Amino acid sequence: MLVDRIQKLPDEWRDVADLFVALGDEQRQRILLTFEPGERLNVTQIVSASALSRTAVSHHLKVLRQAGALQSEKIGKEVYFWIDKPNIIHLLQCVIDYVRAET
């Protein structure tokens, strides 16, 4: 029924929705575009390439990490981030699979 499909978001789409929300912000898009393929960057490096404050960059990195767009690792006092390419591909593939099968 149409009402059921509109009101109930499939479980496998919850992570997709979080990713789309994270990618919907222009500043977060710019942060992702800062990374070269396979590159790991710390907050200081990202701030130096950005017009944003350290606090703002940290907030955006947190949103991107929670949405599955970034992974992170603390090494000493620094936290390094990198694009979680396999997860992004997986989440986008969920959307493609849905479009192929259900539309």
Secondary structure, 3 states (H helix, E strand, C coil): CHHHHHHCCCHHHHHHHHHHHHHCCHHHHHHHHHCCCCCCEEHHHHHHCCCCCHHHHHHHHHHHHHCCCEEEEEECCEEEEEECHHHHHHHHHHHHHHHHHHC
